Amino acid sequence: MCGSATILTEAGLLAQRIAPGLFHQGKFGFENWYDFDSELWTQVREEAKAQRLEEPQAYIAGSDLDPKVIDMAASNITAAGLEDCIRLSVRDVKDATPPKTRSPASSSPTRPTASE
Ligand SMILES: C[S@@+](CC[C@H](N)C(=O)[O-])C[C@H]1O[C@@H](n2cnc3c(N)ncnc32)[C@H](O)[C@@H]1O
């Protein structure tokens, strides 16, 4: 029930220490403020980029019944640079099984539709 992978992507960004907004293209509104410090902003962005962990830090997997939704999820995960961190499969949730080894952080977040 991973849908377009919003929750999987958020989990991947957290696990890999990728700062929110790091992929933002163009300017943020505050860059137009009269006292905006572009040198400081560049420094903050560089520090945030340096925090990113390249080795996958967590087992993150998602599945959905709909193969087209899984294709969309894969595109979104690739756009976030998380293709090495998140595994996807087409599967009915009733056939899902937990990983063999469970870490204390294991959980199964879902956001089913109201009718499900
Ligand atoms: C509300 S969406 C999930 C939204 C998701 N959290 C996101 O961020 O995109 C519900 C998803 O559940 C999937 N779904 C419905 N029944 C399912 C089932 N029995 N097994 C697996 N997935 C199912 C649908 O294909 C749909 O993509």
The ligand as a Gaussian input file, in Angstrom:
#p B3LYP/6-31G(d) Opt

LIG

0 1
 C       -3.945000       6.068000      -0.222000
 S       -2.912000       5.145000      -1.299000
 C       -1.414000       5.126000      -0.388000
 C       -0.755000       6.447000      -0.403000
 C        0.707000       6.391000      -0.058000
 N        0.917000       6.464000       1.376000
 C        1.457000       7.516000      -0.758000
 O        2.153000       8.285000      -0.104000
 O        1.364000       7.633000      -1.984000
 C       -3.495000       3.467000      -1.103000
 C       -2.716000       2.461000      -1.950000
 O       -3.073000       1.158000      -1.497000
 C       -3.012000       0.292000      -2.610000
 N       -3.788000      -0.919000      -2.267000
 C       -5.117000      -1.070000      -2.144000
 N       -5.435000      -2.321000      -1.774000
 C       -4.256000      -2.986000      -1.629000
 C       -3.933000      -4.319000      -1.254000
 N       -4.863000      -5.213000      -0.947000
 N       -2.626000      -4.670000      -1.189000
 C       -1.662000      -3.760000      -1.507000
 N       -1.911000      -2.488000      -1.879000
 C       -3.193000      -2.099000      -1.945000
 C       -3.563000       1.112000      -3.769000
 O       -3.089000       0.605000      -5.013000
 C       -3.010000       2.513000      -3.436000
 O       -1.810000       2.753000      -4.142000

